[in-house]
Amino acid sequence: MSQRPRNIDPNVLSQMGSLAVMKIVQEDDQHQISSAAESISKDLITQLTSLNVGDAVFVGQWVNLPAIVHIEEVKDKVVGSDKNAVSEWKYAKKFDKVAVESTQGLIQKDLLLD
C-alpha cells in the first residue's frame, strides 16, 4: 500500500500479482502503475484522477479484466479509530487487584549491595 507508487521499486511493483489502485492524480504515479500493470489501458489510467473515495480499480489475478469497484467503509473498525478514554479507564480499573503480588520474596538477599 502506498500513496506514492513512484517511490516503490519497479521490480517490487512488477512482481505483485494483483493491484487495487485508488485515486491517483500525479502523472509520475500514474506512469508507475501503467508500467507495472500491463492490463490497465491508458484510458483507464487517465480516469484514475476522477475516482471517488472508496473506489478502486482491481487488476491482476483477482479479476479477469480490470474492474472498477466500490469498497464500503467499515463502520465497526477498531484499529485507527478513537478510543473512549473514560470507558477504557473503567474497564482497566476492574483489573487493578488482579495478579498483584509482592516481589520481595523473590529477591535474593545475598546479591543485594549494602
N, C-alpha and C positions, 0 to 999 in steps of 0.2 A: 504494500500500500504506500503510495506516495502522492503528494500534491505536485511534485516536480519530477515527472518521468525523465526529463533530460538529465537529471542527476543520478539516475540508475545506470549502472554499467550496461552497455548494449548487449554484451554477451549474456548477462544475467537475464535481462528482459527477453531476449530471444529464446531462452530455454524454458520460459514459462509456457505451460500448455494452454492455459486459458487466462483471459483478462476480463475484468469488469472495469470499463472505462467510463468515468463520470465526466462532468463538465470540465473541459479544458479550453482555455482561452489563448494561451501563449502559443505562437507558431512553432517555437522550438520543441515544446512538449508534444504538440500535435505531430510533428515530424518524427519524433522518437517513437510514438505509438504506431504511426504509419509504417515505420521501418520494422518494428517488432512483430506486427500482426499483418501479414500479407492479405488476409481475408477482408480487411477493412478498406472500402473504396475511398477515394479522395472526396467524393460527395459526402460520405458518412463522416469523414474526418472534419470537414468544414461545418457539419451540423453539431459537432460536439460543443460549440460555443453556445448553442441555444437550448441545451438540456436543462430541465428544471431540477430543483432539489429532489433527490431520491431517484432520479432517472439515471440509467446506465446503459451502456452498450456492452453486451456479452459477446465475446468472440473466443474461438478456440474449441477445445474438446467438450466444453459444456453444451454447445449448440452446433447444429449442422450449418447454419448460416448466421451471420451477425444479427443479433436481435436487440431491439431497444426494450428495456424492461423498467418497471417502476418498483422500487423497493420501499415497502411501507415502514414507517417509523415504529420502532418497538417502544411502546409506552411504559412497559414494566422493566426497562433496563435498570440494573443496579450499578454497573460499572460506569463511571463517569457522571453519575447523577449526584446531586447534592444530598447529603445526609441530613436528617433531622437530629441535630445535636442533643436536644432535650430527651428525645426518645432513646437515643443511644446511651446517654448517661443513666437513665432509669434502668435500662436493660443491664448495663455494666454493674450497677450497684447490687444487683441480685447475686453477683458472684464475688462480692468483696470478702466474704468469710470462707469461701471455698478454697481448699488446698493451701490454707495459711498455716505454716508450721515454722517452728524455730530451727534455725541452722546452727545454733550454739553447740548443740550436742555433736555436730558433725565436724567441728574444728578440732584438729589435733593440737592439744595444748603445748606439747613439747616442741612444735615447729614455730610457735609464736616468739617474736623477739620482744625483749623487755624494753 
